[in-house]
Amino acid sequence: MITAHTRLLGVIGHPVEHSLSPIFQNAALSYLNLPFVYLAFDVLPPHLGGAVEAMRFFSIRGLNVTIPYKERVIPFLDCLVGEAQVMEAVNTIVNEGGKLIGYNTDGVGLYRSLERKGVGVEGERVLLLGAGGAAKAAVWALAKKGVASVLIVNRTRERGENLACWARAKFSLKVEVIEWEKATAGESSLWSEVAAVINATSLGLKGEEIPLPWEKLSSSVWIVDVVYRPGLTPLVREAKKRGIPSFDGKEMLIHQGAESFFLFTGERPPLQVLEEALDVKDDIS
Ligand SMILES: NC(=O)c1ccc[n+]([C@@H]2O[C@H](COP(=O)([O-])OP(=O)(O)OC[C@H]3O[C@@H](n4cnc5c(N)ncnc54)[C@H](OP(=O)(O)O)[C@@H]3O)[C@@H](O)[C@H]2O)c1
C-alpha cells in the first residue's frame, strides 16, 4: 500500500521506455513488503542536473542510471565508491541523508551471472565484443574471475585499444585487440581457443545478427550476451539452435538490479522473484 511513508526509487535514462527495471524491482519490493515504489523517468539531457538534484528535494532514496547518463551523471554526485570509481561510470545513486553516492553494479551483475550459470572462465581466454560501458563492466568481471587473457574485438579499433590500455593499467590483465573485420570474418585462429564469447556491443538490441565464425568455436564454448530484448537476442537464439550453452542480458540485468536493490533498501531480493517477474527460465542451452 502507498502511504505517506512510501519513498521513491527509479531509473533515469533517455530513452527509458524499454527499461525492465520497474517490473522486477517493484515485484521484489512488493514481495518483501518494503515501503518504496520504483518508477522510470525519461530525462532529457538538459534536465539531467536538475533531475539528480531533485533527489535531495524529494528525499528520493535511490536511482538507477542508464544510457546515456552513466558517465555524464558523475559531476552532479557527492562521491563515487568502489567499482564506480574504478569504472568512472555510475549505474546506481543512493541518497544517504542528502549526500548522493554513486555506485556501479554492472560488473557485479555480469560476474554473478557467470557464477550462477557455471561459466568456468578462470585461467581461460575470453573473447569480448565491444569496448563501451558494458564492455568495461565485462572486463571488471573477467578480471575478478581470474581469466588468463581477454581478446577485445571492437568496430572502432581505437576505442578497443583504449579499453585494453585501461584493463592493463587497472587489473594487469593480458589483453589483445583484434580488428572487427578480421575477427568476424573468422580470420583469427584464436576463436577456437576461447572459453567464452561475450557480446557487449549494442548489436542485437534491434534484432541485428552478429556474424560469428560459429564453425571455429570450440565445443565447450559459452555464448554470453549482455544485450536483452523481448524473447531472445539473435546471438543467443543462434547459439541455442547449435546446442551451445548461452544466456542473454536479462541475467546480468537481474543481478545488477539485485545489488542496486540491496544498496537502496538494505535487503537482498529473492532472485526467483526477480526471474519470475521477467519470465527468465533457468536453462543453459
Ligand atoms: N544486461 C545489462 O544489465 C546491461 C547493462 C549495461 C548495458 N547493457 C547493454 O549493453 C549494450 C551496450 O551498452 P554500452 O553502455 O556499452 O553502450 P556504448 O558505450 O554506447 O557501446 C556500444 C558498443 O557497441 C558497438 N557497436 C554499436 N553499433 C555497432 C555496430 N553496428 N557494429 C559493431 N559494433 C557496434 C560500439 O562500437 P564502436 O566503439 O565502434 O562504436 C561499442 O563497442 C546495450 O545494448 C545495453 O543495453 C546491458
The ligand as a Gaussian input file, in Angstrom:
#p B3LYP/6-31G(d) Opt

LIG

0 1
 N       22.184000      -6.539000     -19.192000
 C       22.539000      -5.454000     -18.542000
 O       22.356000      -5.317000     -17.333000
 C       23.238000      -4.351000     -19.308000
 C       23.992000      -3.387000     -18.632000
 C       24.632000      -2.401000     -19.394000
 C       24.486000      -2.367000     -20.767000
 N       23.723000      -3.324000     -21.372000
 C       23.563000      -3.329000     -22.840000
 O       24.839000      -3.389000     -23.437000
 C       24.794000      -2.754000     -24.718000
 C       25.990000      -1.805000     -24.861000
 O       25.851000      -0.768000     -23.906000
 P       27.050000       0.268000     -23.648000
 O       26.678000       1.076000     -22.472000
 O       28.367000      -0.424000     -23.645000
 O       26.968000       1.166000     -24.980000
 P       28.130000       2.046000     -25.611000
 O       29.076000       2.527000     -24.568000
 O       27.448000       3.015000     -26.497000
 O       28.953000       0.994000     -26.549000
 C       28.346000       0.412000     -27.659000
 C       29.277000      -0.661000     -28.241000
 O       28.596000      -1.298000     -29.336000
 C       29.402000      -1.190000     -30.520000
 N       28.531000      -1.068000     -31.687000
 C       27.439000      -0.282000     -31.827000
 N       26.894000      -0.454000     -33.051000
 C       27.663000      -1.377000     -33.695000
 C       27.619000      -1.951000     -34.993000
 N       26.674000      -1.623000     -35.880000
 N       28.566000      -2.864000     -35.323000
 C       29.535000      -3.212000     -34.425000
 N       29.631000      -2.678000     -33.181000
 C       28.707000      -1.771000     -32.829000
 C       30.232000       0.056000     -30.292000
 O       31.361000       0.028000     -31.145000
 P       32.125000       1.401000     -31.514000
 O       33.083000       1.645000     -30.389000
 O       32.790000       1.083000     -32.797000
 O       31.077000       2.481000     -31.644000
 C       30.586000      -0.113000     -28.810000
 O       31.606000      -1.054000     -28.630000
 C       23.430000      -2.038000     -24.801000
 O       22.563000      -2.817000     -25.585000
 C       22.941000      -2.043000     -23.350000
 O       21.538000      -2.095000     -23.267000
 C       23.110000      -4.315000     -20.690000

